[in-house]
Amino acid sequence: MNTTSDSSNPKTRNAEDHLHDASCECHESHDEVISSTAAISNVEDKLVSSQIVFVDSSSELKQITEEQVQLSVWRQKKLPNFAKILSSASLDPASLPTFQALVTSLDAFERLTSFMCPPYPLRSKASNALNDEDMKEMIMEISELVKVFANISKSNFVHVKLEVITDDGCAFWHQDCVEVRMVRTYCGPCTELVPPENSKETLLNYEHDSIHSRSLSHGDVALFKGRGETLEDEELLDQPGIVHRSPRIEDGSGVCRLVLILDIPVEGWHY
């Protein structure tokens, strides 16, 4: 895939506008948080970077393994029905599905199904944002993403976390201390990031908003390259790894997020 910044290249022009368009899409239904993330909607701030690629299929996410690529995004052209339902800003957080476990490509579907879509006598009445058909569609998508992530990361096991978030989460700009991480936001405002060329200045001002910030959308499946280490010395600020943060959520706003995160399990983690 050609990722140069030549404005005559149609793919490049498309990539430049991807994150701005997504930002508008993601925040239109969450007016209550726009004021704290106003920098994201700066029309003039186009994203141009050969280190961020947009792909047309989940299998192409493997471009994250290329040395220069720090973020690979599969933007779904059409949202599945379950994702359309979950993208509503009016959903009760208690009605949203959650899951956390260490799985493999072979048992992911079964593990997800037994927990998220058990027989009726065992099912919580609170988790009713999705009916059975839509829940199974969601389980199928997550299972497929586990397979994609396992194949790209070459990991036999994948840590799956489907989590409801009602606060700022990781509200400061940072790089993940992992090799690679998959992120998919189903509900609420989406993960914010800055182009790699703005990484150092953003990390030096990690508590503040950035005029370079962009946002992913509900249709995005993103593979983030991390820094792969935990040191935070200033001389290491030039390390690769996409700089990002959780969107700001005001206390008492009622805004929540439903986020899927896939990780390579690391010794010492508590699952």
C-alpha positions in Angstrom: 0.0 0.0 0.0 1.4 3.4 -1.0 1.6 5.6 2.1 3.6 8.5 0.8 2.3 12.1 1.3 2.0 13.0 -2.4 -1.2 15.0 -2.7 -1.7 13.7 -6.2 -2.2 10.2 -4.9 -5.9 9.4 -4.2 -5.1 7.0 -1.4 -3.0 9.6 0.3 -5.7 12.3 0.0 -8.2 9.8 1.5 -5.9 9.0 4.4 -5.4 12.7 5.1 -9.1 13.2 5.7 -9.8 9.9 7.4 -9.2 10.9 11.0 -10.8 14.4 10.8 -14.0 12.9 9.2 -14.0 10.2 11.9 -13.6 12.8 14.6 -16.8 14.6 13.5 -18.7 11.4 13.2 -17.7 10.2 16.6 -18.4 13.4 18.5 -21.7 14.5 16.8 -23.7 12.2 19.1 -21.7 13.2 22.2 -22.1 17.0 22.3 -21.5 17.0 26.0 -17.8 16.2 25.6 -17.0 18.3 22.5 -16.0 21.3 24.6 -13.1 19.4 26.2 -11.8 18.0 22.9 -12.3 21.0 20.6 -8.8 20.6 19.1 -9.9 17.5 17.4 -12.4 19.3 15.1 -9.8 21.7 13.7 -10.6 21.5 9.9 -7.2 22.9 8.8 -5.2 20.3 10.8 -5.0 17.5 8.2 -3.3 14.2 9.1 -0.4 13.5 6.7 1.9 10.7 7.7 3.5 7.7 6.1 3.5 6.1 9.5 -0.3 5.8 9.7 -2.0 3.6 7.2 -5.7 2.9 6.4 -6.5 -0.5 5.0 -9.6 -2.0 3.4 -9.7 -5.4 5.2 -8.8 -6.9 8.5 -6.1 -9.0 7.0 -4.3 -5.9 5.8 -3.8 -4.7 9.4 -0.6 -6.7 9.3 1.0 -3.6 7.8 1.6 -2.7 11.5 4.6 -5.1 11.3 6.4 -2.8 8.8 9.1 -0.9 10.6 7.9 2.6 9.7 4.2 2.0 10.5 3.0 3.0 13.9 -0.8 2.8 13.4 -2.8 0.6 11.1 -6.5 1.2 10.8 -9.2 -0.9 9.2 -12.2 1.4 8.7 -15.3 -0.7 8.1 -17.3 0.7 5.2 -20.5 -0.5 6.8 -21.1 -0.9 10.5 -22.6 -4.2 11.6 -26.1 -3.9 13.0 -24.9 -4.6 16.6 -22.4 -1.8 16.3 -25.0 0.7 15.1 -27.1 -0.2 18.2 -24.1 0.2 20.6 -23.1 3.5 19.1 -26.1 5.2 20.6 -25.3 7.8 23.2 -28.5 7.0 25.2 -27.6 3.4 26.3 -27.6 2.6 29.9 -24.0 1.5 30.9 -25.5 -1.4 32.9 -27.0 -2.8 29.6 -23.7 -3.1 27.8 -21.9 -6.4 27.4 -18.5 -6.9 29.1 -15.9 -9.7 29.0 -12.3 -10.3 30.2 -10.3 -13.5 29.7 -7.3 -15.0 28.2 -8.3 -16.9 25.0 -7.0 -18.6 21.9 -8.1 -18.4 18.3 -9.7 -21.8 18.7 -11.7 -21.2 21.8 -12.5 -17.5 21.6 -16.0 -18.0 20.1 -17.0 -20.6 22.6 -15.6 -18.6 25.6 -17.3 -15.4 24.5 -20.6 -17.2 23.8 -20.8 -18.9 27.1 -20.3 -15.7 29.0 -22.0 -13.1 26.8 -24.9 -15.2 25.5 -25.6 -17.9 28.0 -29.0 -19.8 28.2 -31.8 -17.6 29.4 -32.0 -19.0 33.0 -28.4 -17.8 33.6 -28.6 -14.5 31.7 -28.6 -11.1 33.5 -31.6 -9.0 32.6 -29.4 -5.9 33.0 -27.3 -6.8 29.9 -30.0 -6.3 27.3 -28.7 -3.6 24.9 -28.4 -6.4 22.3 -30.8 -9.2 21.4 -29.5 -12.7 20.8 -29.0 -12.2 17.1 -27.0 -9.0 17.5 -25.0 -10.4 20.4 -24.0 -13.4 18.3 -22.9 -11.0 15.6 -20.8 -9.1 18.0 -19.3 -12.4 19.4 -18.4 -13.4 15.8 -16.7 -10.1 15.1 -14.6 -10.3 18.3 -13.7 -13.9 17.6 -12.5 -13.0 14.1 -10.5 -10.0 15.5 -8.8 -12.4 18.0 -7.7 -14.6 15.1 -6.4 -11.6 13.2 -4.5 -10.3 16.2 -3.1 -13.7 17.1 -1.9 -14.1 13.5 -0.2 -10.7 13.4 1.3 -10.8 16.9 2.3 -14.5 16.5 0.9 -15.1 20.0 -0.9 -18.3 20.9 -2.9 -16.5 23.6 -4.8 -13.2 23.4 -6.0 -11.2 26.4 -9.5 -9.9 25.6 -11.0 -7.0 27.5 -14.4 -5.6 26.6 -14.9 -2.8 29.1 -17.4 -0.1 30.0 -15.6 3.1 30.9 -17.3 6.0 32.6 -14.3 8.3 33.4 -11.3 9.7 31.6 -9.4 6.4 31.7 -5.9 7.1 30.4 -6.5 10.8 30.0 -2.8 11.9 29.6 -1.0 11.6 26.3 1.2 8.4 26.4 2.6 5.5 24.5 1.6 2.0 25.4 4.3 -0.2 27.0 3.4 -3.1 24.7 4.6 -4.3 21.3 1.2 -3.9 19.7 -2.4 -3.5 20.8 -5.7 -3.7 19.1 -8.4 -1.1 20.0 -12.1 -1.0 18.9 -14.6 1.5 20.4 -18.2 0.5 20.1 -19.9 3.1 22.3 -19.0 6.7 23.3 -16.2 9.0 22.3 -13.2 7.3 20.6 -9.5 7.2 21.3 -7.6 10.3 20.4 -4.1 10.4 18.9 -1.5 12.7 17.3 0.6 12.1 14.2 4.0 10.6 14.9 5.8 13.8 13.9 4.1 15.6 16.8 4.8 12.8 19.4 7.6 14.4 21.3 6.1 17.8 21.8 2.8 16.2 22.8 4.5 13.9 25.4 6.3 16.9 26.8 2.9 18.5 27.4 1.2 15.3 28.2 -1.5 16.9 30.5 -2.7 19.4 27.9 -4.9 19.3 24.8 -3.0 19.2 21.4 -4.0 21.2 18.3 -2.7 18.1 16.4 -5.1 15.6 18.0 -7.4 13.5 15.9 -10.0 10.9 16.8 -10.8 7.4 15.7 -14.4 6.4 14.9 -16.9 3.7 15.8 -16.1 2.0 12.5 -12.4 1.7 13.2 -10.4 -1.4 14.2 -7.0 0.0 15.1 -3.6 -1.6 15.7 -1.4 0.6 17.8 2.4 0.0 17.9 3.7 0.6 21.4 7.1 1.6 22.8 7.7 -1.8 24.2 9.3 -0.6 27.4 8.3 1.3 30.6 11.2 3.9 30.8 9.9 7.4 30.7 13.2 9.4 30.5 13.1 12.5 28.2 15.9 11.1 26.0 13.6 8.2 25.1 10.7 10.4 23.9 11.7 9.7 20.3 10.9 6.0 20.7 8.3 4.6 18.2 4.8 4.1 19.4 1.7 6.0 18.6 0.9 8.8 21.1 -2.7 8.7 22.2 -5.1 9.2 25.1 -8.6 8.4 26.2 -11.2 11.1 25.4 -12.1 13.5 28.2 -15.3 12.7 30.0 -16.8 15.3 32.4 -17.9 14.0 35.8 -21.6 13.6 36.0 -22.0 13.9 32.2 -23.5 10.4 31.9 -21.2 9.6 29.0 -19.8 6.1 28.8 -17.6 4.2 26.5 -17.6 0.5 25.5 -14.1 -0.4 24.3 -12.5 -3.7 23.1 -8.8 -4.1 23.8 -6.7 -7.1 22.6 -3.3 -7.6 24.0 -0.4 -10.1 23.9 -0.3 -11.6 27.4 2.7 -10.6 29.4 4.2 -12.6 32.4 3.2 -10.9 35.6 -0.1 -9.4 34.3 -3.1 -10.3 36.4 -6.0 -11.6 34.3 
